[in-house]
């Protein structure tokens, strides 16, 4: 669900630090370095990740003026993955192993031979496979350091954080309840109270964990 | 205590915030007054998920036109659950957003952005980002309003008493 159209699902982040004053010179190089490139199957790469232009997702040569909208830098993150069907892979693997055994007039193949065949079959199948693609977008407010990312799974967000950090050499933290509370409590001068706060009981009844005995008891 | 540990341990503040927001929207039946800002109308729509940290049934989902107004919502809180996720409508002056919010992470889902369609890319995206920024600022203001109450022992005790009275008006005792 992208930033540029339709409804949107996202996690918010706060980027630690500001872009350098000459970011108009440095960002294009940094983005270009980490642009999307298809997985290099012949090198054993089954997955690739990189930046594309959110307005033209097939475009990897990104012009900063096209992705900079006022204070916001918008980029799309493309992740391609080649996944082989395990049943087809095993079937093809056994087929090739049978063939090799017949050619070599042997009943058994060595571990190295089996491993080489496995790699060969994987490569052969991966070359024919179209990768599955997911595209997420980010919008980074360069002025106030807020960043919107259109992914919410923890694994994806962690990978995004690392990739962003590699690209721009800036860390970020998700604006989860504690981080938000920490910032707000500093403003309210309630930092000590925040560290001491414990879960509240909204129910007027005393709830006792089942493991300890009764589910509920009257107050 | 490390930051990650604190993030994990204080995640309850997010679900408590949603629980407080729900209670406020139901108890006051009107806009929530914000200091130095325009009041905000909040309505809980269609789906609400409640969660408890213990018990035999820890997750409960309510679906319907107005789950926030249902007796089942109050019953869930009475059983010790807090609101983990909810679909919310927020209105401030002429702007209206609907979205789902997950309390423990503060992830936003399916935000319907109040921005005109069919505009050129730059203009359309710019307006969408402005509308999003305003929503995030509003939610931040609401969270700060909650936190100011939550971290003030006396004010929070009063607020909690109101909420407890709301979830069990008779003040009865459990079986």
Interface residues (C-beta under 8 A of the other chain):
Chain A: X1 X3 X4 X5 X7 X8 X9 X10 X11 X12 X55 X69 X70 X72 X74 X139 X141 X146 X148 X152 X174 X175 X176 X177 X178 X179 X180 X181 X184 X185 X187 X188 X190 X193 X194 X195 X197 X199 X200 X201 X202 X203 X204 X205 X207 X209 X210 X211 X215 X216 X217 X218 X219
Chain B: X6 X7 X9 X10 X11 X12 X13 X14 X16 X17 X19 X23 X52 X53 X54 X55 X56 X77 X78 X79 X80 X82 X102 X103 X104 X105 X106 X107 X108 X109 X110 X111 X112 X113 X121 X122 X124 X125 X126 X128 X129 X132 X133 X136 X140 X143 X144 X147 X148 X150 X151 X152 X153 X156 X160 X163 X164 X165 X167 X168 X171 X173 X174 X175
